[in-house]
Amino acid sequence: MNLAIINFGSGNLHSVHKAFESVSSDLSNPYNIIVTNDPKEIQSADKIVLPGVGAFGDCKNAILNIEGLQASLEVSVIKNKVPFMGICVGMQLLADLSYEFGAHSGFGWIPGEVRRITSPKEYKIPHMGWNEITFSDHKLFDNCEQGSDFYFVHSFYFQNQKNEHSIATTKYPDQITAAVCKENICGTQFHPEKSHINGKKIIHNFLEWKP
């Protein structure tokens, strides 16, 4: 089984790779994990992870600048229904549109928009650090406890068009989407690779997920 972590020049690739390899090594059938932007390797992967750090528009443009990258993701994820996880901006890219430093189109895989967090002065932006989440019944959160802490770093959030696609929320101080899912596509606003034991549970559940 192959898992592709997408390298488009953004994201904590080393941390993500290390975290997924650590969890995978404990499985009865570990994954062969590669960091790549090669369309052929992506289309041969059994699961795909898209990390992202930085501004939405910069990340989207970086993907577009790699020949065949977005097209290969579309074939694998949309046509062939390969299980996919987006992390942080990798999750936000699933939306239709982002308003971070202008208006930028996303993949449009999960209906919604990315908007700036609005909060009272005592709540600093970016939302950075540990925060509790509340989640729905989904494979991604197997063996997790309600109110578990995860690590966040973001100034913008995913505003779902349909509530059914939100599978976890956090508060800062208003309710913010912490995770989304539609069919074989999921994403987390928090960083599982930085969330210690709770993050390892999420990674394990994604590796075992069969949507």
C-alpha positions as CSV (number, residue, x, y, z in Angstrom):
1,M,0.0,0.0,0.0
2,N,1.3,3.4,-1.0
3,L,0.6,6.8,0.7
4,A,1.6,10.0,-1.1
5,I,2.3,13.2,0.9
6,I,2.0,16.0,-1.6
7,N,5.0,18.3,-1.9
8,F,4.2,21.7,-3.5
9,G,6.7,23.7,-1.5
10,S,4.5,24.4,1.5
11,G,3.7,22.5,4.7
12,N,5.5,20.8,7.5
13,L,6.6,18.0,5.2
14,H,9.3,16.6,7.5
15,S,7.0,16.6,10.5
16,V,4.1,15.1,8.6
17,H,6.2,12.5,6.9
18,K,7.8,11.5,10.3
19,A,4.4,11.3,12.0
20,F,2.7,9.2,9.4
21,E,5.7,6.9,9.2
22,S,5.7,6.4,12.9
23,V,2.1,5.5,13.1
24,S,2.2,3.4,9.9
25,S,5.1,1.3,11.3
26,D,2.8,0.0,14.0
27,L,0.3,-1.4,11.5
28,S,0.2,-5.0,10.6
29,N,0.6,-3.9,6.9
30,P,2.7,-0.6,7.0
31,Y,2.3,1.8,4.1
32,N,5.1,2.8,1.8
33,I,5.1,6.5,2.4
34,I,6.5,8.9,-0.2
35,V,6.8,12.7,-0.4
36,T,6.1,13.7,-4.0
37,N,4.6,16.0,-6.6
38,D,5.0,13.5,-9.4
39,P,1.6,12.9,-11.1
40,K,2.3,9.2,-11.8
41,E,3.3,8.5,-8.2
42,I,0.2,10.3,-7.0
43,Q,-2.1,8.3,-9.3
44,S,-0.6,5.1,-8.0
45,A,-1.1,6.0,-4.4
46,D,-3.7,4.2,-2.2
47,K,-4.1,7.3,0.0
48,I,-3.1,10.9,-0.3
49,V,-2.3,13.6,2.2
50,L,-2.1,17.3,1.3
51,P,-0.4,19.4,4.0
52,G,-0.4,23.2,3.7
53,V,1.0,26.2,5.6
54,G,0.8,29.8,4.5
55,A,-1.6,31.9,2.5
56,F,-4.4,30.2,0.6
57,G,-3.6,31.9,-2.7
58,D,0.1,31.2,-2.5
59,C,-0.6,27.5,-1.9
60,K,-3.1,27.2,-4.7
61,N,-0.7,29.0,-7.2
62,A,2.1,26.7,-6.1
63,I,0.0,23.7,-6.9
64,L,-1.0,25.1,-10.3
65,N,2.6,25.9,-11.1
66,I,3.5,22.2,-10.9
67,E,2.5,20.6,-14.2
68,G,-0.1,18.0,-13.9
69,L,-0.4,18.1,-10.1
70,Q,-3.9,19.4,-9.7
71,A,-5.1,17.2,-12.6
72,S,-3.6,14.1,-11.0
73,L,-5.3,14.9,-7.7
74,E,-8.6,15.3,-9.5
75,V,-8.3,11.9,-11.2
76,S,-7.2,10.1,-8.0
77,V,-9.6,11.8,-5.5
78,I,-12.7,12.7,-7.5
79,K,-12.7,10.0,-10.3
80,N,-11.0,7.1,-8.5
81,K,-12.2,7.9,-5.0
82,V,-8.8,7.5,-3.3
83,P,-9.0,8.4,0.4
84,F,-7.7,11.9,0.9
85,M,-6.7,14.1,3.9
86,G,-6.0,17.8,3.8
87,I,-4.2,19.4,6.7
88,C,-4.6,23.1,7.7
89,V,-4.5,25.0,4.4
90,G,-4.6,21.6,2.7
91,M,-8.1,21.4,4.2
92,Q,-9.1,24.9,3.3
93,L,-8.1,24.3,-0.4
94,L,-11.1,21.9,-0.5
95,A,-13.5,24.8,-0.4
96,D,-15.0,26.7,-3.4
97,L,-13.4,30.1,-2.5
98,S,-11.1,31.8,-0.1
99,Y,-11.1,35.5,0.9
100,E,-7.6,35.5,2.2
101,F,-5.8,38.5,0.7
102,G,-8.3,38.8,-2.2
103,A,-10.6,36.1,-3.7
104,H,-9.1,32.8,-4.7
105,S,-10.8,29.7,-6.1
106,G,-10.2,26.4,-4.3
107,F,-10.7,22.8,-5.5
108,G,-14.4,23.0,-4.9
109,W,-14.5,19.4,-3.5
110,I,-16.5,20.4,-0.4
111,P,-18.9,23.3,-0.7
112,G,-17.9,26.3,1.4
113,E,-15.8,29.4,1.7
114,V,-12.7,30.3,3.7
115,R,-13.1,33.5,5.7
116,R,-11.1,35.4,8.3
117,I,-11.7,34.6,12.0
118,T,-13.5,37.5,13.7
119,S,-13.1,37.6,17.5
120,P,-13.0,40.0,20.4
121,K,-9.7,41.8,21.1
122,E,-8.8,39.4,23.9
123,Y,-8.6,36.5,21.4
124,K,-5.4,36.9,19.4
125,I,-5.2,36.2,15.7
126,P,-3.9,33.8,14.5
127,H,-5.6,31.2,16.6
128,M,-2.5,29.5,17.7
129,G,-2.0,26.7,20.3
130,W,-4.1,23.9,21.9
131,N,-7.8,23.9,21.8
132,E,-10.6,21.4,22.5
133,I,-12.7,20.0,19.8
134,T,-16.2,18.5,19.7
135,F,-16.7,15.8,17.0
136,S,-19.5,13.7,15.4
137,D,-19.5,10.0,15.0
138,H,-16.9,9.4,12.3
139,K,-14.1,6.9,11.7
140,L,-11.5,9.7,11.9
141,F,-12.2,10.1,15.6
142,D,-12.3,6.5,16.7
143,N,-10.9,6.1,20.2
144,C,-10.8,9.9,20.7
145,E,-12.5,11.5,23.7
146,Q,-14.9,14.5,23.3
147,G,-13.0,17.6,24.4
148,S,-9.6,16.3,23.3
149,D,-7.0,19.0,22.6
150,F,-5.5,19.5,19.2
151,Y,-2.9,22.0,17.9
152,F,-4.1,24.9,15.7
153,V,-2.3,27.7,13.8
154,H,-4.6,29.7,11.5
155,S,-6.2,33.1,10.9
156,F,-8.9,31.9,8.5
157,Y,-11.5,29.1,8.8
158,F,-13.6,26.9,6.6
159,Q,-17.2,28.0,6.5
160,N,-19.2,25.0,5.4
161,Q,-22.1,25.4,3.0
162,K,-23.7,22.2,4.4
163,N,-23.5,21.3,8.1
164,E,-23.3,17.6,7.2
165,H,-19.8,18.1,5.9
166,S,-18.5,19.5,9.3
167,I,-17.4,16.5,11.5
168,A,-15.7,18.5,14.2
169,T,-15.7,22.0,15.6
170,T,-13.7,24.1,18.1
171,K,-14.5,27.5,19.7
172,Y,-12.5,30.7,19.5
173,P,-14.8,32.1,20.9
174,D,-17.4,31.4,18.2
175,Q,-17.8,27.9,16.7
176,I,-15.2,27.1,14.0
177,T,-14.9,24.1,11.8
178,A,-12.1,21.8,12.9
179,A,-12.6,19.0,10.5
180,V,-14.6,18.2,7.4
181,C,-15.5,15.1,5.4
182,K,-17.4,14.3,2.2
183,E,-17.3,10.7,1.0
184,N,-13.6,9.8,0.5
185,I,-12.4,13.4,1.2
186,C,-11.5,14.6,4.7
187,G,-9.6,17.5,6.2
188,T,-8.4,18.9,9.5
189,Q,-7.9,22.5,10.4
190,F,-5.6,21.4,13.3
191,H,-2.2,19.8,12.8
192,P,-2.4,16.1,13.7
193,E,1.4,15.8,13.3
194,K,1.8,18.4,16.1
195,S,-1.0,17.1,18.3
196,H,0.9,14.3,20.1
197,I,-1.1,11.2,21.1
198,N,-4.4,12.7,19.9
199,G,-2.9,13.5,16.6
200,K,-1.5,10.0,16.3
201,K,-5.0,8.6,16.8
202,I,-6.3,10.7,13.9
203,I,-3.4,9.6,11.6
204,H,-4.0,5.9,12.6
205,N,-7.7,6.3,11.9
206,F,-7.1,7.8,8.5
207,L,-4.7,5.0,7.6
208,E,-7.3,2.4,8.5
209,W,-10.2,4.4,6.9
210,K,-12.1,2.6,4.1
211,P,-14.8,5.1,2.9
